[in-house]
Amino acid sequence: MTTAEALPDDPGTLKAMLIAERAQNDRLRQIIKELQRHRFGRRAETLSEDQMLLGLEDVEQDAAGHEAKIDAANAAERASRSAKRRLNRGSLPAHLPRVETVIDVDDHTCPCCGNALHRIGEDTGERLDIVPAQFRVLVVRRPKYACRACENVVVQAPAPARLIEGGLPTEATVAQVLVSKYADHLPLYRQAQIYTRQGIELDRSTLADWVGRAGFLLRPVHERLLTVLKASAKLFADETTAPVLDPGRGRTKTGQLWAYARDDRPWGGSDPPGVAYVYAPDRKATQPITHLSGFTGILQVDGYAGYRALAKRNDVQLAFCWSHVRRRFYELAAAGPAPIATEALERIAKLYAVEKDIRGRNADERRAVRQDRSRPIIDGLEPWLRAKLAVISQKTKLAEAIRYALSRWNGLTYFLDDGRIEIDSNVVERSIRPIALNRKNALFAGSDGGAEHWAVVASLIESCKLNAIDPQAYLTDVITKIVNGHPNSRIDELLPWAYNVNQPLKNVA
């Protein structure tokens, strides 16, 4: 049968086939463009701050080198720049130790008449100095005492408690390893290399033993952190992959790190921010149902269907994320001319302009402004999307993007009626980024247990960062307290936001 014989005789049927074929081709082209952008282009709608700073570093270095060249040839320019630098550099923190050096004149007699000079003041200049990381050895001596009259009496003070019984590290050393691995994204083998340069031979497996024991010790604090967060009226939730070594198959399997975050600062809430990660071997809907058992309130999430199962089983109301809606239209607009997608982005941008203006106001004020300025935008956006959906092919990526938004409309508009709700779930997505960085550097966790330790320690470190607390000082203090028998009935005192940043430094480093 020839091609002509295979075509239908009815012109209407033929036209419909051609339209369907064209729509299918457009869809395939769009998928190819997205794959090319994913493979060769940048992943996010905008460059991240870190990426932009990387580019600025080189520009600033080049400018500084050019200035140094000018200063070397022009003394007047050097003096002018030096005076300007003194005015703009600010002051160094008062808590830093000061090492003073007095530079005095050799002769205290007047060069004019020979009389004795008297002091009328002084100029003081401060510079920031860094002492490279140093290791030291803490020696603990425990004298033994015996009685001359009683043969079997020996008295000695008990040995102080340690995280690693019979081991080398102090609690501060272990905390430094944890922070380097989970906050600074340095795998243990790289840390071992750094220590070797200092003449300290620490095998990677030794560091892994320290991390495992610390992760186990900190589990009760992690569990309490998650429990406290679940008592909140509103949470954010998200998940990301956590590759885990699968020894039986000789490769990695894909686990999941679920993140549950609280951050009420945008509307002036009194509860401190925090995030708890939970490792799970899969992404099934049963995982958030289990993790959030007992939680009732508002859960701000992306479009993952598993959260809907949670909302049906628990007293949970879902607020969806406009950032995920925007991303779908952005991918279409970035691939080429797309008038509908571009207009959708412009309308969504107006919503974000309102959010920028009300950030930091209380919940009632935010709700009032949204009702006045955002609701008209939303009321116009929904019928516009439905009208555009009716005139485009239903098989296109644009139709998918529109249906994604319309199918979640109630959750997307929930923020209009509650000033506590954010317009998107970027809070928890920002908390996911350090996990992705650690995943990139470490490649995978060595086991399910290792991934669980990852979740425990990362939860405490990222919660410290949200509360502007030094995670190394916090972990040192918490590990020391637990080792010395801190009662479980007072475990709330060990949560990151309860840490007293002004407490005196202990001789543990």
C-alpha positions as CSV (number, residue, x, y, z in Angstrom):
1,M,0.0,0.0,0.0
2,T,1.4,3.4,-1.0
3,T,1.5,6.5,1.3
4,A,-1.3,8.1,-0.8
5,E,-3.5,5.1,-0.4
6,A,-3.0,5.1,3.4
7,L,-4.2,8.7,3.8
8,P,-8.0,9.2,4.4
9,D,-10.1,10.7,1.7
10,D,-12.0,13.0,4.1
11,P,-10.3,16.5,4.1
12,G,-11.5,17.1,7.6
13,T,-9.9,13.9,8.9
14,L,-6.7,14.7,7.1
15,K,-6.6,18.2,8.6
16,A,-7.1,16.8,12.1
17,M,-4.3,14.3,11.5
18,L,-1.9,17.0,10.4
19,I,-2.8,19.2,13.4
20,A,-2.2,16.3,15.7
21,E,1.1,15.5,14.0
22,R,2.2,19.1,14.2
23,A,1.3,19.3,17.9
24,Q,3.2,16.1,18.6
25,N,6.3,17.5,16.7
26,D,6.1,20.8,18.7
27,R,6.0,18.8,21.9
28,L,9.0,16.7,21.0
29,R,10.9,19.8,20.0
30,Q,10.1,21.4,23.3
31,I,11.3,18.3,25.2
32,I,14.5,18.2,23.2
33,K,15.1,21.9,24.0
34,E,14.5,21.3,27.7
35,L,16.9,18.3,27.6
36,Q,19.5,20.4,25.9
37,R,19.1,23.2,28.4
38,H,19.3,20.7,31.3
39,R,22.4,19.2,29.9
40,F,24.3,22.2,28.7
41,G,22.6,25.3,30.1
42,R,22.2,26.6,33.6
43,R,19.7,24.9,35.8
44,A,18.0,27.8,37.6
45,E,15.9,30.7,36.4
46,T,18.5,33.1,37.8
47,L,22.2,32.7,38.6
48,S,22.6,31.9,42.3
49,E,24.4,34.4,44.5
50,D,27.4,32.1,44.9
51,Q,27.8,31.7,41.2
52,M,27.6,35.5,40.7
53,L,30.2,36.0,43.4
54,L,32.6,33.6,41.8
55,G,32.6,35.8,38.7
56,L,32.9,39.0,40.7
57,E,35.9,37.6,42.6
58,D,38.0,37.5,39.4
59,V,36.9,41.0,38.4
60,E,37.8,42.4,41.9
61,Q,41.1,40.6,41.9
62,D,42.0,42.1,38.6
63,A,41.0,45.6,39.8
64,A,43.1,45.2,42.9
65,G,46.1,44.2,40.9
66,H,45.7,47.2,38.6
67,E,45.4,49.5,41.7
68,A,48.6,48.0,43.2
69,K,50.4,48.7,39.9
70,I,49.3,52.4,40.1
71,D,50.2,52.7,43.8
72,A,53.7,51.3,43.1
73,A,54.4,54.1,40.6
74,N,52.6,57.0,42.3
75,A,53.2,57.7,46.0
76,A,50.5,60.4,46.2
77,E,47.9,58.0,44.8
78,R,49.0,55.3,47.3
79,A,48.6,57.7,50.2
80,S,45.2,58.9,49.0
81,R,43.9,55.3,48.6
82,S,45.3,54.3,52.0
83,A,43.5,57.2,53.8
84,K,40.3,56.3,52.0
85,R,40.7,52.6,53.0
86,R,41.1,53.6,56.7
87,L,37.8,55.5,56.6
88,N,35.8,52.7,55.0
89,R,37.2,49.5,56.6
90,G,35.1,49.6,59.8
91,S,36.1,48.2,63.1
92,L,37.1,44.7,64.1
93,P,35.0,42.8,66.7
94,A,35.7,43.6,70.3
95,H,35.7,40.0,71.4
96,L,38.8,39.2,69.4
97,P,42.0,39.0,71.5
98,R,44.4,41.9,71.0
99,V,48.2,41.5,70.7
100,E,49.7,45.0,71.2
101,T,53.0,46.2,69.8
102,V,54.4,49.6,70.7
103,I,56.6,51.2,68.1
104,D,58.3,54.1,69.9
105,V,61.0,56.6,68.9
106,D,64.5,55.8,69.8
107,D,65.3,59.2,71.3
108,H,63.0,61.1,73.7
109,T,64.9,64.4,73.5
110,C,63.8,67.3,71.4
111,P,65.7,67.4,68.1
112,C,65.5,71.2,68.2
113,C,66.5,72.2,71.7
114,G,67.5,69.0,73.4
115,N,64.8,69.1,76.2
116,A,62.9,66.0,77.2
117,L,59.8,65.2,75.1
118,H,56.4,64.5,76.8
119,R,53.7,62.3,75.5
120,I,50.7,64.0,74.0
121,G,48.8,61.1,72.5
122,E,49.2,58.2,70.1
123,D,47.9,56.7,66.9
124,T,46.4,53.3,67.0
125,G,46.0,51.0,64.0
126,E,44.4,47.5,64.0
127,R,44.9,44.8,61.5
128,L,43.2,41.4,61.3
129,D,45.7,38.5,61.8
130,I,45.0,34.8,61.4
131,V,46.8,32.0,63.3
132,P,46.6,28.9,61.2
133,A,44.6,26.0,62.7
134,Q,46.7,24.4,65.4
135,F,46.5,21.1,67.1
136,R,47.3,20.7,70.8
137,V,47.3,17.9,73.3
138,L,45.2,18.1,76.5
139,V,47.0,16.1,79.2
140,V,44.8,14.9,82.1
141,R,46.7,13.7,85.1
142,R,44.9,11.8,87.9
143,P,47.1,11.3,90.9
144,K,46.7,8.0,92.9
145,Y,46.7,8.0,96.7
146,A,47.3,5.1,99.1
147,C,47.1,4.7,102.9
148,R,50.2,3.6,104.7
149,A,48.1,1.8,107.3
150,C,45.7,0.0,104.9
151,E,47.2,-2.1,102.2
152,N,44.3,-2.3,99.8
153,V,43.1,1.4,99.8
154,V,43.8,3.4,96.6
155,V,42.0,6.6,96.0
156,Q,41.8,8.3,92.7
157,A,39.5,10.9,91.0
158,P,37.3,9.3,88.3
159,A,38.3,9.8,84.7
160,P,36.2,12.5,82.9
161,A,33.6,11.2,80.5
162,R,34.5,11.1,76.8
163,L,32.6,10.6,73.6
164,I,35.3,8.2,72.3
165,E,36.4,6.1,75.3
166,G,40.1,5.4,75.1
167,G,40.2,7.5,71.9
168,L,42.3,10.5,70.9
169,P,39.7,13.3,70.2
170,T,38.1,15.8,72.5
171,E,34.5,16.7,71.9
172,A,35.6,19.9,70.1
173,T,37.7,17.8,67.7
174,V,34.8,15.6,66.8
175,A,32.6,18.7,66.4
176,Q,35.1,20.1,64.0
177,V,35.1,17.0,61.9
178,L,31.2,17.0,61.8
179,V,31.1,20.7,60.7
180,S,33.8,20.2,58.1
181,K,31.9,17.2,56.6
182,Y,28.3,18.4,56.8
183,A,28.6,22.3,56.7
184,D,31.8,22.8,54.7
185,H,31.2,19.7,52.5
186,L,34.7,18.2,53.1
187,P,34.6,14.4,52.8
188,L,36.6,12.6,55.5
189,Y,39.4,11.5,53.2
190,R,40.1,15.2,52.4
191,Q,40.0,16.1,56.1
192,A,42.6,13.3,56.7
193,Q,44.8,14.8,54.0
194,I,44.6,18.2,55.7
195,Y,45.5,16.7,59.1
196,T,48.5,14.9,57.5
197,R,49.9,18.2,56.4
198,Q,49.9,19.2,60.1
199,G,51.8,16.0,61.0
200,I,48.7,14.3,62.4
201,E,48.1,10.8,60.9
202,L,44.4,10.1,61.2
203,D,43.0,7.4,59.0
204,R,39.7,8.1,57.2
205,S,38.1,5.1,58.9
206,T,39.1,6.6,62.3
207,L,37.3,9.8,61.4
208,A,34.3,7.8,60.2
209,D,34.2,6.1,63.6
210,W,34.0,9.4,65.3
211,V,31.2,10.7,63.0
212,G,29.2,7.5,63.5
213,R,29.4,7.7,67.3
214,A,28.6,11.3,67.4
215,G,25.6,10.8,65.0
216,F,24.3,8.1,67.3
217,L,24.8,10.3,70.4
218,L,22.9,13.2,68.8
219,R,19.8,11.2,67.7
220,P,17.7,12.1,70.7
221,V,18.3,15.8,70.0
222,H,17.3,15.3,66.3
223,E,14.1,13.4,67.3
224,R,13.2,16.2,69.7
225,L,13.8,18.8,67.0
226,L,11.4,17.1,64.7
227,T,8.9,16.7,67.4
228,V,9.0,20.4,68.3
229,L,8.7,21.3,64.6
230,K,5.7,19.1,64.2
231,A,3.9,21.0,67.0
232,S,4.0,24.1,64.8
233,A,1.0,25.5,63.1
234,K,2.8,25.7,59.7
235,L,5.7,23.8,58.1
236,F,7.5,23.6,54.8
237,A,8.3,20.2,53.3
238,D,10.5,19.1,50.5
239,E,12.7,16.1,49.5
240,T,15.9,15.5,47.6
241,T,17.8,12.4,46.5
242,A,20.4,10.8,48.7
243,P,22.5,8.2,46.8
244,V,23.5,5.3,49.2
245,L,26.0,2.6,48.5
246,D,24.3,-0.8,47.9
247,P,27.0,-3.3,48.5
248,G,25.0,-6.4,47.5
249,R,24.6,-4.9,44.0
250,G,27.9,-3.2,43.7
251,R,26.4,0.2,43.0
252,T,24.4,2.9,44.6
253,K,20.7,3.1,45.3
254,T,18.6,6.2,45.5
255,G,17.3,7.1,48.9
256,Q,15.6,10.3,49.9
257,L,16.3,13.0,52.5
258,W,13.0,14.6,53.5
259,A,13.2,18.2,54.9
260,Y,10.7,19.7,57.3
261,A,11.3,23.3,58.0
262,R,9.8,26.1,60.1
263,D,10.5,29.8,59.4
264,D,8.1,32.4,60.6
265,R,10.4,35.3,60.4
266,P,8.8,36.8,57.2
267,W,5.7,37.6,59.1
268,G,7.3,38.3,62.5
269,G,6.4,34.9,64.2
270,S,7.9,34.3,67.6
271,D,8.9,30.6,67.0
272,P,12.6,30.2,66.1
273,P,13.4,28.8,62.7
274,G,14.6,25.2,62.3
275,V,14.8,22.3,59.9
276,A,14.8,18.6,60.4
277,Y,15.9,16.1,57.8
278,V,14.7,12.5,57.8
279,Y,16.3,9.8,55.7
280,A,14.0,7.3,53.9
281,P,14.9,4.5,51.4
282,D,12.2,5.7,48.9
283,R,9.8,8.5,47.9
284,K,6.5,6.8,48.6
285,A,3.7,8.8,50.1
286,T,3.9,6.7,53.2
287,Q,7.1,8.5,54.2
288,P,5.8,12.0,54.9
289,I,2.7,10.4,56.4
290,T,4.9,8.6,58.9
291,H,7.3,11.5,59.5
292,L,4.5,14.0,60.1
293,S,2.4,11.8,62.3
294,G,0.6,14.0,64.7
295,F,1.1,17.2,62.7
296,T,-2.0,19.3,62.1
297,G,-1.8,22.6,60.3
298,I,-0.6,24.1,57.1
299,L,2.0,22.3,55.0
300,Q,3.6,24.3,52.3
301,V,4.9,22.0,49.5
302,D,5.7,21.6,45.8
303,G,3.4,19.6,43.5
304,Y,4.4,16.1,44.6
305,A,1.2,14.0,44.7
306,G,2.4,12.1,47.9
307,Y,1.5,15.2,50.0
308,R,-2.1,14.9,48.9
309,A,-2.3,11.5,50.5
310,L,-1.0,13.1,53.7
311,A,-3.7,15.8,53.6
312,K,-6.4,13.1,53.1
313,R,-5.3,11.1,56.1
314,N,-4.3,13.8,58.5
315,D,-5.8,17.2,59.4
316,V,-3.4,19.0,57.1
317,Q,-4.1,21.8,54.7
318,L,-1.7,22.0,51.7
319,A,-0.4,25.4,50.4
320,F,1.3,25.0,47.0
321,C,4.3,26.8,45.6
322,W,4.1,29.5,43.0
323,S,7.8,29.1,42.3
324,H,7.2,25.7,40.9
325,V,4.4,27.1,38.7
326,R,6.7,29.9,37.5
327,R,9.5,27.4,36.7
328,R,7.4,25.5,34.2
329,F,6.5,28.7,32.2
330,Y,10.1,29.9,32.5
331,E,11.4,26.7,30.8
332,L,9.0,27.3,27.9
333,A,10.0,31.0,27.6
334,A,13.7,30.3,27.9
335,A,13.6,27.8,25.0
336,G,12.3,30.3,22.4
337,P,9.5,32.7,21.6
338,A,6.5,31.8,23.8
339,P,4.0,34.7,24.2
340,I,1.6,32.9,26.5
341,A,4.4,31.6,28.8
342,T,6.0,35.1,28.8
343,E,2.7,36.8,29.8
344,A,2.1,34.2,32.5
345,L,5.6,35.0,33.9
346,E,4.8,38.7,33.9
347,R,1.5,38.2,35.8
348,I,3.2,36.0,38.4
349,A,6.0,38.6,38.7
350,K,3.3,41.1,39.9
351,L,2.4,38.7,42.8
352,Y,6.1,38.5,43.8
353,A,6.3,42.3,43.7
354,V,3.6,42.5,46.3
355,E,5.4,39.9,48.5
356,K,8.5,41.9,48.4
357,D,6.7,45.0,49.7
358,I,5.1,43.1,52.6
359,R,8.0,41.0,53.8
360,G,8.5,41.4,57.5
361,R,5.1,42.8,58.3
362,N,2.7,41.0,60.6
363,A,0.3,38.3,59.4
364,D,-2.8,40.6,59.5
365,E,-1.1,43.3,57.5
366,R,0.1,40.9,54.9
367,R,-3.3,39.4,54.5
368,A,-4.9,42.8,54.0
369,V,-2.4,43.9,51.4
370,R,-2.8,40.6,49.5
371,Q,-6.6,41.0,49.5
372,D,-6.2,44.5,48.1
373,R,-3.4,44.0,45.5
374,S,-2.8,40.2,44.9
375,R,-6.4,39.0,44.7
376,P,-7.3,41.0,41.6
377,I,-4.2,39.5,39.9
378,I,-5.2,36.0,40.9
379,D,-8.8,36.6,39.9
380,G,-7.7,37.7,36.4
381,L,-5.1,35.0,36.1
382,E,-7.3,31.9,36.5
383,P,-9.8,32.7,33.7
384,W,-7.0,33.9,31.5
385,L,-5.2,30.5,31.9
386,R,-8.5,28.6,31.2
387,A,-9.1,30.7,28.1
388,K,-5.6,30.0,26.7
389,L,-5.9,26.3,27.6
390,A,-9.0,26.1,25.5
391,V,-7.3,27.3,22.3
392,I,-4.0,25.4,22.4
393,S,-3.2,21.8,21.7
394,Q,-3.7,19.7,24.9
395,K,-0.5,17.7,24.1
396,T,1.9,20.6,24.4
397,K,4.2,21.4,27.3
398,L,2.4,24.7,27.6
399,A,-0.9,22.9,28.2
400,E,0.8,20.8,30.9
401,A,2.1,23.9,32.6
402,I,-1.4,25.4,32.6
403,R,-3.0,22.2,33.8
404,Y,-0.4,22.0,36.6
405,A,-1.4,25.4,37.9
406,L,-5.2,25.0,37.5
407,S,-5.2,21.5,39.2
408,R,-3.6,23.0,42.3
409,W,-5.5,26.3,42.3
410,N,-7.0,26.1,45.7
411,G,-3.6,25.4,47.3
412,L,-1.9,28.1,45.2
413,T,-4.4,30.8,46.3
414,Y,-4.4,29.7,50.0
415,F,-1.8,32.4,50.8
416,L,-4.3,35.2,50.0
417,D,-6.4,34.4,53.1
418,D,-3.6,33.7,55.6
419,G,-0.7,36.1,56.1
420,R,1.4,33.4,57.7
421,I,1.7,31.5,54.5
422,E,4.5,32.3,52.0
423,I,3.9,32.5,48.3
424,D,6.4,29.7,47.7
425,S,8.3,27.0,49.4
426,N,11.7,28.5,48.8
427,V,12.5,28.4,52.5
428,V,12.8,24.7,52.5
429,E,14.4,24.6,49.1
430,R,17.2,26.7,50.4
431,S,17.6,24.3,53.3
432,I,18.0,21.5,50.7
433,R,20.9,23.2,48.9
434,P,23.6,22.2,51.5
435,I,22.4,18.6,51.1
436,A,23.0,18.8,47.4
437,L,26.4,20.3,47.9
438,N,27.5,17.6,50.3
439,R,26.0,15.0,47.9
440,K,28.1,16.5,45.0
441,N,31.4,16.3,47.0
442,A,30.9,13.1,48.8
443,L,29.0,11.4,45.9
444,F,27.1,9.0,48.1
445,A,26.5,7.8,51.7
446,G,28.1,4.5,52.5
447,S,25.0,2.9,54.0
448,D,21.5,3.6,55.2
449,G,23.0,4.1,58.6
450,G,25.4,6.7,57.2
451,A,22.5,8.5,55.5
452,E,20.7,8.6,58.8
453,H,23.7,10.1,60.5
454,W,23.8,12.6,57.6
455,A,20.2,13.6,58.4
456,V,20.8,13.9,62.1
457,V,23.9,16.1,62.0
458,A,22.8,18.2,59.0
459,S,19.5,19.0,60.8
460,L,21.4,20.5,63.8
461,I,23.9,22.3,61.7
462,E,21.4,23.9,59.3
463,S,19.2,24.8,62.3
464,C,22.2,26.5,63.8
465,K,22.7,28.5,60.6
466,L,19.1,29.6,60.5
467,N,19.5,30.9,64.0
468,A,22.9,32.6,63.4
469,I,24.7,30.2,65.8
470,D,28.2,28.9,65.2
471,P,27.6,25.1,64.6
472,Q,31.0,24.1,65.8
473,A,30.6,25.8,69.2
474,Y,27.1,24.4,69.5
475,L,28.0,20.8,68.7
476,T,31.0,21.0,71.0
477,D,28.7,22.1,73.9
478,V,25.9,19.7,73.2
479,I,28.2,16.6,72.8
480,T,30.0,17.6,76.0
481,K,26.8,17.9,77.9
482,I,25.3,14.6,76.7
483,V,28.6,12.7,77.4
484,N,28.5,14.2,81.0
485,G,25.0,12.9,81.6
486,H,22.7,15.7,80.6
487,P,19.2,14.6,81.7
488,N,16.7,13.7,78.9
489,S,14.0,15.5,80.8
490,R,15.8,18.8,79.9
491,I,16.6,17.9,76.3
492,D,14.9,21.1,75.0
493,E,17.9,23.0,76.5
494,L,20.0,21.2,73.8
495,L,18.1,22.4,70.8
496,P,20.0,24.9,68.5
497,W,17.9,28.0,69.3
498,A,18.3,27.4,73.1
499,Y,22.1,27.5,72.8
500,N,23.6,30.4,74.8
501,V,26.0,32.1,72.5
502,N,27.3,34.3,75.3
503,Q,28.4,31.4,77.6
504,P,32.1,31.4,78.4
505,L,34.4,29.4,76.1
506,K,35.4,26.1,77.6
507,N,38.9,24.6,77.5
508,V,37.9,21.8,75.2
509,A,39.4,22.8,71.8
